[in-house]
């Protein structure tokens, strides 16, 4: 077992000026962000959260409680907050990112320079759900509705059973979550989303203004709930621009990538 089971750094950059902490969606793992390493400038160190029960933590029991996840990640992440950092989360990961940023602050760490929430309504606006209580066929229909999961995987009985086990766990976590008490953030918040996302639109995205005393901006990309994969280059560019505009305008060494 690694000394840092909750964090993955696919290509550590100890001399980087910024750290980018990324949290996956329900059913996702750290590998969702692996391809971002080559797209980021060398001045940004990518740190990805790995939930248990999937990928290289497949043999571990999944965790279905937001407070437990936030506490574990904040303890492992704290030693890496020796420089400015930004937190990015997609879908369920947006809610985890928000609570993580507040937990770090409440534990004496600096807030992130910015929170970037992707593909999700503001925490107080997300309606309670019952998908985690549904049968397997209904859970499959939900995954197909949102996209992002191969039909071939869900059609193979053994793989389907494995995937649904941790997906159901994550739905149980996020559908039972309610915002923790405490003051809002003081850092800026950006919200990214796909224009055809069935879960959130630009109007709802602006409601993230309730999570911070600073400003909120909204960026809409072509695509659906999982717009990130086909729009990786544009997403990373927009993200880097919000980390430090000078990086996005060429003053940072940004290697060319496919």
N, C-alpha and C positions, 0 to 999 in steps of 0.2 A: 504494500500500500504506500502510495506516495505521501510525502509529508504535507502536501497541499492538495488533498483529493478534490476540492471544489474549484480549483483554478487550473487553467491550461494556458501556457505561453508557447505557441508553436515555433516562434522565432524570437527569443528574448532580445530586447534592445536596451541594455542597462544604461546606455548613455542618452537615451531618448529624452526629449524635453517634456513630453506629455505621455500619460497613460490613458488608454481607451479600454474601458471595462464593458464587455458585452454580455448580455443575458439572453438566453434563447427563449423561443416560444414554447407553448405546451406541446410535449412530445418531441421537442428538439434537444440537441446537445451542442457542445462546444464546437463540433465540426461544422456547424452551420456557418461559422465565421472564419473557418480555416483559410478560405480563398482570399479573405481581406488582407492577409499579411502582405502579399506581394503588391496589393493595390495601395497600401498606405505609405506615406513618406517615412524615411528611416528615423525621423524625429518623433514618431509615435510608436509606443510600445503597446501591442495588443494583448489584453488579458481577457480570457473567455471563461465564463462560469460553466462548470460541468455538473449538472444535476445527477444524483445517483439513480441507478436502475437502467442505464442505457450506455451505449458506446463502450468506453473502457471501464465504466462502472456498472456494467450489466449485472454482475453477480451481487450487487448491493441492494438492500431494500429501498425502494423509492420513499421520498418524504412528501407528505401531502399537507403540510402545515406551513403557511407563509412565515410565521415568526421563527420557526426552526431553520428554514432556509436562509432567511435574512441574517440571523445570528451567526450561523456557520460561515457564510460568505464574508460578513463584515470582519470576523475575527481573522480569517486568512488574508483578507485584502489589506488590512490596516498597515502591515509592515511595508507594503508597496506604495503607500501614499506619501512618498517623500518628494513628490513633485506634482504639479497640477494634473488633474485627471478629469475625464469626461465619462459619464455613464450612459450607455445605450441599451435599450431593451426592446424586443419585438413582441407584440401581442401580450401573452402572459408575462413575458420578460419585462415589459414596460412597468407593470405594477410592482414586480419584484425590484426593479431598478429604483423606483420612487421610494419604496420603503427602505431599501438599502442605503440610499443617499441620506435619508433622515436618521437611520440608525447610526451611520458613521458619524454624522454631526452630533447626535446625542451622546455618542461615546467619546467625544473630544477630538475627533478628526475634522479636518476642513471639509466643507461641502464640495461637491464637484464644481468645476468651472461651468458646467452645463449638464442638464439632464436632457437626453433625446429619447422621446417615447415614440414608438412606431406601432401602427396598426391596432390601436386600442383607445377606447374612450377613457376619459379621466376617471381615476379610481372611484370617486363618489358617484359617478354616473353609470358605471357598469351594472346592468341588471343582474340579480341573482339567477343562477342557472341550475338546471337539473340534468344536463347531459351526462354527468358522471353516474347518475342513477339509471340511465337508460340501458337497454340490452345492447349486445354487440352490434347488431345490424344498424340500430339507430346511431351508434357512435361512429360507425363506418360512414353513414350518410353525412354526418356532421363534418368529418374529415374531407370527404369528397366535395362538400359544399364550399369549404374554405380553400381547397386546393392545397398543394404542397406535399401531399402524400401520394406516392405512385399507386395506381389502381392494381398493378401487378403484385405489389407487396400485399395489399389488402385481399387479393384473390387467392393467395397461397395460405392454406389453413395454419401451418406452423408459424409462419412469419406474422400473420394477422394476430394470432394469439399473443405473441411476444409484444408487438407494437401496441396493441390495445391495452395491455396491462399497464404500461407506464403512461400512455396517453390518458387513460381513465384516472390514474393517480393525479396527473397534472390538472385535469379538469376539476377533480375534487378539491385540489388546492385553490384554484383560482375562483371557482364558483362559490366557495364558502368564505372567501376573503372579503373583509370589509376594511376600509382605511383605518389604520391605527390612530389613536388619539395623539395630539401633539401639534405644534405649529407647522406651517408650511415651510417649504424651502425658501431661500433667499437668492438662489442662483437662477439664471435664465433657463427656460424650458423651450425646446424645439419639439415639434410633433411632425413626424413623417407618416404618410399613408399612401395607399394606392387609390386611384380615382374610382375604381370599381370594387372597392372593399365593401362587403356586405355588412361589416361590423361597425364602421365609423366613417363619417364624412367630414369635410372641412369645418362645417358648422359645429359639430360635436367636438372636433379636435380642439377648437378654441376654448373649450371648457377646461382644458388643462390649466387655464389661468388661475383656477382656484387652488392649484398646488404650489404656487410660488408668489412671493411679493415682488418678483422681478417680471421681466417681459416674457411673452410667449410668441413664437412665430410658427407658422404652419407651412409645410412644403408637401405638395401633392405630386406624385409620380404616376406615370402611366402604369396600369396593371391592377391586379386584384389584391387579396389579403397578403399573398406572398410575392409582392412586387420586387422584393429585395434581390432575389436570384437573377432574374433577367435584367434588372437595372443596377447591378452591382457597381458598375463604374460611376454612374450618376449618383448613387446613394453615397458611396465612399467620398466622392468629390464634395457633395453637399455637407457631409459630416465633417470632413477636414476643414472646410471653409468656416464651420462653426467652432471648431477647436481653436483655429488660429488662421484668420484670413490670409496672412502672409504665406502660409504653406500652400494654399490653393492658388496663389498667384506667382508661384515659381521661385520665391526666395528661399524655400526649403528644398533640399535635394530630394526630388521625387522620382524614383526610377520609372522608366517606361515599362508598362505591363500590358499583357494582351487584353 
